[in-house]
Amino acid sequence: MIHQKLRKLRIVPSEVCNDEIFLRRAYLDVAGVLPTADEFWRFMRKAPEAETYLAEKTNRFMPQPMDKRYLVIQWLMFQMGGVGPMQGQAHVFFRYAPEKNSYAIDRYQREVRRLYEVLDTCLADREFLAGEYSIADIATWPWVRIHKWAGVEIAELANVSRWCATLEERPACAKGITIPPRPERRSEKETRKLGEKILA
C-alpha cells in the first residue's frame, strides 16, 4: 500500500530493510532532509496524517483551496474511520475466523455495504470522491477493489463500479496493485489455518 502511494507520488521507495535502518531513514526517503523529532512522529503516528502529509509535502493529490481541501480530508477520514476498519472486520470474520460467526459476518458485511452505498451516492454527480482525483481516492480504492474478499458485492452500485473501473485503468493504480508482488494464492484450507494462527 505504502509502496503504491510513494510510486504514485514519483518517490522511489528504498529496498526492504530491518526496523533499525527503516527508523533511521524513513523520513529521508520521502523528503530528502533530516526531520525534526516532531515531524518524524507526526508522519509515523497516524495513517491519515501520513497520507495528508505526503500529499502536502509533494504538493499533489490535495487541492489548495480550503473548501476543496476539507472535502478531500472528509473523504479520507471516511475511509480511515469507516471503510477500512469495517471491511477489515468483514475480512476477519468472513475469511479467517476458525469458527463461522454468522452474526459477526452479517453485521460487518451489512456495514461495509452501507458504506459503499454512501460512496455510491457521493459518486452520482462526480467522477472522484472529492471531485478531482485525490489522496481520498488513493486511500479508499484499494479497499473497495477487494470487495469480494469481504463477501460484499458492488454490481448494483453503478457509481462505485464505474469509479473502481476508472481507477483500475489509471496506469499508476494498475502498477501499484502489483507492489509488492502477490504471493502464491493459498487454498481455502491454508487460508483458514493462517486465520487460526492470526487469531490464536
C-alpha positions, 0 to 999 in steps of 0.5 A: 500500500505504502509502496503504491502511494510513494510510486504514485507520488514519483518517490522511489521507495528504498529496498526492504530493510530491518526496523533499525535502518527503516527508523533511521531513514524513513523520513529521508526517503520521502523528503530528502532532509533530516526531520525534526523529532516532531515531524518524524512522529507526526508522519509515523503516528497516524495513517491519515496524517501520513497520507495528508502529509505526503500529499502536502509535502509533494504538493499533489493529490490535495487541492489548495483551496480550503473548501476543496481541501476539507472535502478531500480530508472528509473523504479520507477520514471516511475511509480511515474511520469507516471503510477500512476498519469495517471491511477489515472486520468483514475480512476477519470474520468472513475469511479467517475466523476458525469458527463461522460467526454468522452474526459477526459476518452479517453485521460487518458485511451489512456495514461495509455495504452501507458504506459503499452505498454512501460512496455510491451516492457521493459518486452520482454527480462526480467522477472522484470522491472529492471531485478531482482525483485525490489522496481520498481516492488513493486511500479508499480504492484499494479497499473497495477493489477487494470487495469480494474478499469481504463477501460484499458485492458492488454490481448494483452500485453503478457509481462505485463500479464505474469509479473502481473501473476508472481507477483500475485503468489509471496506469499508476493504480494498475502498477501499484496493485502489483507492489509488492508482488502477490504471493502464491494464492493459498487454498481455502484450507491454508487460508483458514489455518493462517486465520487460526494462527492470526487469531490464536 
